[in-house]
């Protein structure tokens, strides 16, 4: 049996189809979702049996199946067609429609793809999808099991549909590429921070196992020598006392360097207890602690600890606060660190990175938060205290 036309009775039905396609384009930027919706609409409105939406990939050398009607929706993302190869690739490389009524296997442009089961379909139309800003974005194919005499009007309609959705697909491709770049940037930042922390941990361990151990041994021998000297050897005793004092100072500096490289307390206690320990180390200020253990990657824990450390130091050194509230809580996909003090405050509205308020370390805290995919907010008013809030993504 031979069927004629795409089953569109009049211009009104064509306009209704185009309107539904516009609505699908407006629904969102996801490439696969858009392509699948369009494929379903075309098949339903044109009385064809299957529709394939092939989209040019980021290399501009091949087409990837981005949308298809069942049962071929399972092949989305798996089928790739090189430009110039097969009917679809020929249409893409020559920017011309292709109509095959029957015996498509005899056409020199035809290539059999097992995943698409071409032997089950007799007639087909292949048209390009192109937009003025993006050029060629893909190829749209429809197939029928029964023989169909596709008309020029059918080809024009499908070409119009292709042009209509080309802009949406172009935007979806740009959105996908941007998302890929953002994920790559986040991954790179995470790897860079992790490598940095690993190197700091190694250096801290080397200092602890090497320099500090030798300093401890030196201090022991100096004490033993001082005890063995006769009381009359005042000068020698005085020099040994000075040497002991220098050894103590060097030991303290080495320990401070270790803490600066990688807070050992994080490895021993975890972030929540480490923050509580940090709060207890603040003297002459009442610190109320409300922290909960939140699963975070190591490099994010370090960033949150350093932000809390800087904010607490600011509250004591600059704000001259009498009380501080430190909290760490997880809610949904976000972990929030908040340090609130009752100190002198400042005018936070004009603060920008590199401005005068950066003396409070706001720039470094902001950078730490952003490097781990988070953000920092500062709320302050003169005489009304300061609140520093860091939000980072929770570990999934």
ABEGO torsion letter per residue (X at the ends): XBBBEAGBABAAAAAAAAAAAAAAAAAEABAAAAAAAAAAAAAAAAGBABBBBBBBBAAGABBBBABBBOAAAAABGABBBBBGBEAAAAAAAAGBBBBBABGAAABAABBBBAAAGAAABABBBBBBBBBAAAEBAEBBBBBBABBBBBBAAAAAAAAAAAAAAAAAAAAAAAAAAAAAAAAAAAAAAAAAAAAAAAAAAAAAAAAAABAAAAAAAAAAAAAAAAAABBAABAAAAAAAAAAAAAAAAAAAAAAAAAAAABBAAAAAAEAAAAAAAAAAABBGBBBBBBBBBBBBBAAAAAAAAAAAAAAAAAAAAAAGBABBBBBBBBBEABBBBBBBBABAEBBAAABBBGBAAAAAGAAAAAAAAAAAGBBBBBBBBBGAEBBBBBBBBBBX
